[in-house]
Amino acid sequence: MNKTWRLGVEIGGTKLQLGIGPGDGTLRALHRERVDPAQGAPGILARIEHAYPRLIEQAGIRRDQISAAGVGFGGPVDPLRGTVQKSFQVPGWEGFPLADWLRERLDLTRVVVENDADAAGLAETILGAGQGASPLLYSNIGSGIGGALIVSGQIYRGSGSGALEIGHLNVPDPRPGSDQTLELEQIASGWAIGRHAREAALAMSHDQRQAWSVLSRAGGDPNHITAIDVAQAAETGDPDAVAILRNARTALAFALNQAVTLLAPRRIVLGGGVSLIPDQLWLDPIRIAVAAIAFAPFRDNFDIVTALLGEEVVIHGALLLACPNLQS
C-alpha cells in the first residue's frame, strides 16, 4: 500500500530539522543541522531551501508526492494565519508569514505552523509517552523551557495564540540568599544551568577553579561550561554541580505543582535535552518534590514520565499536524 508522504520542519534557536514521513512515528528521511542565530531568519530560510531537495533525494521520492507540511517553531506563533510572532533567540522572525513562504518556495498545498512545544506535546500524546493519558502536560527543558497542554488529542491554545508557557512562569529563586523571583527558564533551562555554573566558576579562587571537575570538563574555560558538564560532574558527586542541579529541580517542581493545581493533568511528560540527565539526578527527585507539595486531592491522579520520541519529537509532531484528518 502506498504511503502519503509529508514534510515536517523544526525551527529552533540553534537547530534546524527537516523530516519526511507518513505521520505514524517513522521517518523516510531526516536532515539535521546547527544554525547560526546571528544569521537571523533569512539564514534559516536559506538553509531550508537548500536542504529540501536533498531531503527528497534521500527519501527516494518525487517532489510532487509531498503536498503538506507541518512546522514546529521555537517561539510564539499565530496558527490560524501561519505567521511567526517572535523568536527569543533569532532576530528577524517578527510577523513573518512562514506558512505562505513554505507554500510558495517549496511548492506545497497545505502548511500548518505551531509552537514547537505544542507539536512535541501532540507527538508524545499520540505516538509516545502520553498515549492514553488526557489531559497531558508536556514540557521540554532544553536551551529554553516550553510547555503544552493536550486535551483529548487536541492542542489547547488558550485565547488563540498559545498557552502553557511554563518557562515564563515566575518562581522563587532557590539559590541560597536569594529572595527574588525569576522566570523558570532563568533557573532550570539548559542555558541557565550552564550560566549558573559559569558564575560559580568565576567566583572561585584560582586553586578552586583548578580543582573543579565541571571546569575541567569544559577545557578549563568557564565560558565553555554547559549543562552537560554540570550533569556529568554531579554524577560523580561534585557538591557544587549537585547544588546547581538541585536548584533547577526545585524551581521546576514548584512550577509543575502550580500546573497540577490549576490543570489537574493525568500525565506530565518531560522532554528536551536536560531531561536526558540520569533519572537519579533529575526525574526521580522531581517526582518526589512535586508529590511532597502537590494539592492533596490531586496527588495520586497524575504521574511524571520522560518523553520517548527523542530528538525527532518535534518532527513527528509536525508530521502529525500535516495530516488533513487531524483537527489540532
C-alpha positions in Angstrom: 0.0 0.0 0.0 1.4 3.4 -0.9 2.0 5.8 1.9 1.2 9.5 1.9 4.4 11.5 2.5 4.5 14.7 4.4 7.2 17.2 5.4 7.9 18.0 9.0 10.1 21.0 9.9 11.6 22.1 13.3 13.0 25.6 13.6 14.7 26.3 16.8 17.2 28.8 18.2 20.2 26.8 17.2 18.8 23.7 15.5 17.0 23.0 12.2 15.5 19.7 11.3 13.5 18.6 8.3 11.9 15.1 8.0 9.8 13.2 5.6 7.4 10.6 6.9 3.7 9.5 6.9 3.0 10.8 10.4 3.0 7.3 12.1 6.2 7.7 14.1 8.5 6.6 11.3 10.8 8.7 9.1 11.7 8.1 5.5 14.4 10.8 5.6 15.9 13.2 8.1 18.1 16.3 7.8 19.5 17.9 10.9 21.9 20.8 11.3 23.0 23.5 13.6 22.2 27.1 12.6 23.9 30.3 13.5 21.4 32.6 15.3 23.5 35.6 14.2 22.4 35.0 10.6 18.8 35.6 11.6 15.6 34.4 10.0 17.0 34.8 6.4 19.8 32.4 7.2 17.5 29.7 8.4 15.1 30.1 5.5 18.0 29.8 3.1 19.1 26.6 4.8 15.6 25.2 4.4 15.6 25.9 0.7 19.0 24.3 0.3 18.2 21.2 2.3 14.7 20.3 1.0 15.8 19.0 -2.5 18.5 16.9 -0.9 16.0 15.5 1.6 13.6 14.4 -1.1 16.5 12.7 -2.9 17.4 11.0 0.3 13.9 9.8 0.7 13.8 8.4 -2.8 10.5 10.0 -3.7 9.3 12.7 -6.2 8.8 16.2 -5.1 5.1 16.1 -6.2 4.5 13.3 -3.7 4.6 15.8 -0.9 1.8 18.4 -0.7 1.5 19.1 3.0 3.9 20.2 5.7 3.8 20.9 9.4 6.2 23.2 11.3 7.2 23.3 15.0 8.6 26.8 15.6 10.7 27.8 18.6 8.6 30.7 19.7 5.0 32.1 19.8 3.1 31.8 16.5 -0.3 32.5 15.1 -1.6 29.1 14.0 -4.6 30.5 12.2 -2.6 32.8 10.0 0.5 30.6 9.8 2.7 33.5 11.0 5.5 33.8 13.5 5.1 36.3 16.3 8.6 36.2 17.6 11.7 34.2 18.3 13.5 34.8 21.6 16.8 33.5 20.2 16.9 34.5 16.5 16.2 38.0 15.1 14.1 38.7 12.0 11.1 36.5 12.6 8.6 39.1 13.9 5.4 38.8 11.9 6.9 36.5 9.3 4.3 34.7 7.1 6.0 31.3 7.4 3.2 29.1 6.1 2.9 31.3 3.0 6.6 31.3 2.4 6.8 27.5 2.6 3.9 27.0 0.3 5.5 29.3 -2.3 9.1 28.3 -2.1 8.6 24.5 -1.6 5.5 24.2 -3.8 3.3 22.9 -1.1 -0.5 23.0 -0.9 -1.1 22.9 2.9 1.2 24.2 5.7 0.4 24.2 9.4 2.6 26.2 11.8 2.6 25.6 15.6 4.8 26.3 18.5 7.5 23.6 18.8 6.4 22.5 22.4 2.8 22.2 21.2 4.0 20.0 18.3 6.1 17.9 20.6 3.3 17.5 23.1 1.0 16.3 20.4 3.5 13.8 19.2 4.1 12.4 22.7 0.3 12.2 23.2 -0.4 10.3 20.0 2.9 8.3 19.5 4.9 8.5 22.7 4.9 8.5 26.4 1.4 10.2 26.7 -0.6 7.6 24.9 -4.0 7.0 26.6 -3.5 10.0 29.0 -5.6 13.1 29.0 -5.1 15.9 29.8 -1.4 15.6 29.1 1.0 18.3 30.2 4.3 18.3 28.2 7.3 20.4 29.0 10.6 20.5 27.0 13.5 21.5 29.1 16.4 22.4 26.8 18.1 25.6 25.9 14.8 27.2 26.9 11.7 25.7 28.5 8.4 25.3 26.7 5.1 23.7 27.5 1.9 22.3 26.0 -1.4 21.0 27.2 -3.1 18.3 25.1 -6.7 17.6 25.9 -8.4 14.6 24.2 -5.7 14.7 21.4 -6.2 18.4 20.8 -3.7 21.3 21.4 -5.1 23.7 24.0 -4.3 27.2 22.8 -6.0 29.4 25.4 -7.5 32.5 23.8 -5.9 31.7 20.5 -2.2 32.2 20.3 -0.9 29.7 22.8 -0.9 28.5 26.3 1.3 26.7 28.9 4.3 29.0 28.6 5.6 27.3 31.7 9.1 28.6 31.1 7.9 32.1 31.6 6.2 31.3 34.9 7.7 33.3 37.8 9.1 31.0 40.5 11.1 31.7 43.7 14.8 31.6 43.1 16.0 28.6 45.2 19.6 29.7 45.4 20.8 30.4 48.9 20.5 34.0 50.0 18.1 35.0 47.2 14.7 36.5 47.9 13.7 37.3 44.3 11.5 35.5 41.8 12.7 34.7 38.3 11.2 33.1 35.2 11.6 29.4 35.3 13.8 29.5 32.2 16.3 31.6 34.1 16.9 28.8 36.6 16.1 25.4 35.2 16.8 25.6 31.4 20.0 24.1 30.0 21.3 27.6 29.3 20.6 28.7 32.9 22.3 25.6 34.4 25.4 26.3 32.3 25.3 30.0 33.2 25.0 29.4 36.9 28.0 27.1 36.7 29.9 29.7 34.8 29.1 32.3 37.5 30.2 29.8 40.2 33.5 29.3 38.5 34.2 33.0 38.2 33.5 33.4 41.9 36.1 30.7 42.8 39.7 31.3 43.7 42.3 30.2 41.2 43.0 27.0 43.2 39.3 26.1 43.5 38.9 26.5 39.7 41.9 24.3 39.1 40.3 21.6 41.2 36.7 21.9 40.0 35.6 18.9 37.9 33.0 20.9 36.0 35.6 23.3 34.7 38.0 20.6 33.7 35.2 19.0 31.6 34.9 22.4 29.8 38.6 22.5 29.0 39.4 25.0 31.8 37.4 27.8 30.2 34.3 29.0 32.2 32.7 30.3 29.0 32.5 26.8 27.6 30.7 25.2 30.6 27.4 23.6 29.6 24.6 21.8 31.4 26.1 18.5 30.2 29.3 19.3 32.1 27.3 20.0 35.2 25.3 16.8 35.0 28.4 14.7 34.4 30.2 16.2 37.4 27.0 15.8 39.5 27.1 12.0 38.7 30.5 11.8 40.4 29.1 13.6 43.5 30.7 17.0 42.9 28.9 19.1 45.5 28.7 22.4 43.6 27.3 20.6 40.5 24.8 18.7 42.6 23.7 22.0 44.2 23.2 23.7 40.8 21.0 20.8 39.6 19.1 20.8 42.9 18.2 24.4 42.4 17.0 23.7 38.8 14.9 20.8 40.0 13.4 22.8 42.9 12.3 25.5 40.6 10.8 23.1 38.1 9.0 21.2 40.8 7.5 24.4 42.0 6.3 25.3 38.5 4.9 21.8 37.9 3.0 22.0 41.2 1.3 25.2 40.1 0.3 23.5 36.8 -1.0 20.4 38.6 -3.1 22.6 40.9 -4.6 24.6 38.1 -5.0 22.0 35.3 -5.1 18.5 37.1 -3.3 16.7 34.2 -3.4 12.9 34.1 0.3 12.7 33.0 3.3 15.1 32.9 5.8 14.3 30.2 9.3 15.9 30.5 11.3 16.2 27.3 14.2 18.2 26.0 18.0 17.8 26.4 18.1 18.5 30.1 15.6 15.6 30.7 18.2 13.2 29.4 20.1 13.7 32.7 20.1 10.3 34.5 16.9 9.7 36.4 18.5 9.6 39.8 19.7 13.2 39.3 16.6 14.6 37.5 13.3 12.7 37.1 13.3 10.8 40.4 13.9 13.8 42.7 11.4 15.9 40.7 8.7 13.2 41.2 9.4 13.2 44.9 9.5 17.0 45.2 6.2 17.5 43.3 4.5 14.8 45.3 5.6 16.4 48.5 3.9 19.8 47.7 1.1 18.8 45.4 -2.5 19.6 46.2 -3.5 16.6 48.3 -6.7 15.6 46.4 -4.7 15.6 43.1 -1.6 13.8 44.4 -2.5 10.3 43.2 -4.1 11.4 40.0 -1.1 12.0 37.8 2.4 10.6 37.1 5.6 12.2 35.7 7.5 10.4 33.0 10.3 11.0 30.5 9.5 11.6 26.8 10.0 8.7 24.4 10.4 10.3 21.0 13.9 11.7 21.4 15.4 14.5 19.3 12.9 13.9 16.5 9.8 14.6 18.7 9.1 18.0 17.1 9.4 16.5 13.6 6.9 13.7 14.5 4.5 16.3 15.8 4.9 18.5 12.7 4.2 15.5 10.5 1.0 14.8 12.6 0.0 18.5 12.1 0.3 18.0 8.3 -2.3 15.2 8.4 -5.5 16.6 7.0 -7.7 14.4 9.3 -6.0 15.7 12.4 -8.0 18.6 13.8 -5.4 20.1 16.1 
